[in-house]
Amino acid sequence: MLRYYVIATAIVVALGSLVFARRFTAPDLRIEARPTGTPTVETHHAEDAIAPAAFAGQGPWVLSALPECFDEQSRVRGPAAALAGRVPPATARIPAGTILTSGACTLTVGAHDIRVRRGPDRLRVPPEAALYRVDGRLVLVARSGEDLEIRRY
């Protein structure tokens, strides 16, 4: 019986080798084209230095998108009624018109929004947003409808 298995295996290997050898040979392709038109001289110019593309965006996340300027320590989001106790006191609020610099970023506090500039990039925390200074840290409070988001930097 072993003899038949060996013969059957040899036949399968021989046929498989022929099929694969035929399949993987290089195809006989010829591509011909007749050139038309007038030949032109190609000139190459050095590419201009690419200026960094300006990035723009808005949302309560913009300070977190700039880790070299602002290091987010914590974030809480939920219904305003549930988080009212976590909002810093009004006396800690940074007044509108204040300009803060952190790393390569310049932050401008508005009456209801916050704008951040980093080189050509322009970011904004839309209304209703407030920035507070608590224990030497910045606290961002952003309201969106009935939800409140508190981020500490």
C-alpha positions in Angstrom: 0.0 0.0 0.0 2.9 2.3 0.8 4.1 1.8 -2.8 0.9 3.3 -4.2 1.1 6.3 -1.9 4.6 7.0 -3.1 3.6 6.7 -6.7 0.6 8.9 -6.2 2.7 11.5 -4.4 5.3 11.5 -7.2 2.5 12.0 -9.9 1.0 14.9 -7.9 4.4 16.6 -7.4 5.3 16.2 -11.1 2.0 17.6 -12.4 2.1 20.4 -9.8 5.7 21.3 -10.8 4.7 21.5 -14.5 1.6 23.7 -13.8 3.5 26.1 -11.6 6.6 26.2 -13.9 4.3 27.1 -16.8 2.3 29.7 -14.8 5.3 31.6 -13.5 7.2 32.0 -16.7 7.7 35.5 -18.0 4.9 36.5 -20.5 5.8 37.3 -24.1 4.7 40.9 -24.2 5.7 43.5 -26.8 4.7 47.1 -26.4 5.1 49.3 -29.4 4.2 53.0 -29.7 5.0 55.5 -32.3 6.0 58.9 -30.9 4.1 61.9 -32.0 4.5 65.7 -31.5 7.4 67.9 -31.1 10.1 66.9 -28.6 10.5 69.4 -25.7 13.4 70.1 -23.5 12.7 69.3 -19.8 13.8 71.8 -17.2 13.8 71.1 -13.6 13.6 73.9 -11.0 14.4 73.5 -7.3 11.3 73.3 -5.3 10.5 76.3 -3.1 10.6 75.7 0.6 7.2 74.6 1.7 5.7 76.8 4.3 4.0 75.1 7.1 0.2 74.8 6.5 -1.9 76.8 8.9 -4.1 74.8 11.2 -7.4 76.1 12.3 -10.0 74.6 14.6 -12.4 75.2 17.3 -13.8 73.3 20.3 -13.2 72.8 23.9 -10.2 70.5 23.0 -8.0 73.1 21.4 -5.7 73.7 24.4 -5.2 69.9 24.6 -4.2 69.8 21.0 -1.1 71.9 21.9 0.8 69.7 24.4 4.0 71.7 24.0 2.1 74.7 25.3 -0.6 73.3 27.6 -0.4 70.0 29.5 -3.9 68.7 30.3 -4.0 67.2 33.8 -7.7 66.3 34.0 -11.0 66.5 32.1 -14.6 66.2 33.3 -17.7 66.4 31.2 -21.3 66.1 32.2 -24.6 68.0 32.9 -24.0 71.5 34.1 -26.1 71.0 37.2 -24.0 68.0 38.3 -20.7 69.8 37.7 -21.7 73.2 39.1 -19.7 72.5 42.3 -16.5 71.9 40.4 -16.5 75.3 38.6 -13.9 77.6 40.2 -15.1 80.8 41.9 -15.8 83.9 39.8 -12.9 85.7 41.6 -10.5 83.2 40.0 -11.7 84.0 36.5 -9.1 85.5 34.2 -10.5 88.8 32.8 -11.3 89.4 29.1 -8.5 91.0 27.2 -5.7 89.1 29.1 -3.0 87.7 26.9 -1.0 84.7 28.2 2.1 83.2 26.6 3.0 79.6 27.0 5.7 78.0 24.9 5.2 79.0 21.3 1.5 79.7 22.0 -0.2 83.1 22.6 -3.6 82.8 24.3 -6.1 85.7 24.3 -9.0 85.5 26.7 -12.2 87.0 25.3 -15.4 87.9 27.1 -17.0 84.6 26.0 -14.4 82.7 24.0 -10.6 82.0 24.1 -8.3 82.3 21.1 -4.9 80.6 20.7 -2.3 81.4 18.2 0.8 79.3 17.4 2.8 80.5 14.4 0.3 80.3 11.5 -2.1 78.1 13.5 -5.3 79.7 14.8 -7.5 77.9 17.3 -10.6 78.9 19.3 -12.6 77.7 22.2 -16.1 78.9 21.2 -18.6 80.6 23.5 -19.5 80.0 26.2 -15.9 79.5 27.6 -14.2 80.9 30.6 -10.6 80.6 31.8 -9.6 80.5 35.5 -6.4 80.5 37.4 -6.5 78.1 40.4 -3.5 77.1 42.4 -1.1 78.2 39.7 -2.9 76.1 37.0 -5.3 77.1 34.2 -8.8 75.7 34.4 -11.0 75.9 31.2 -14.8 75.7 31.7 -16.7 75.3 28.4 -20.5 75.1 28.2 -22.2 73.5 25.3 -26.0 73.5 25.7 -26.8 71.8 29.0 -23.3 70.1 29.2 -20.3 71.5 30.9 -16.7 70.5 30.3 -13.9 71.3 32.8 -10.3 70.9 31.8 -7.3 71.5 34.1 -3.9 72.4 32.6 
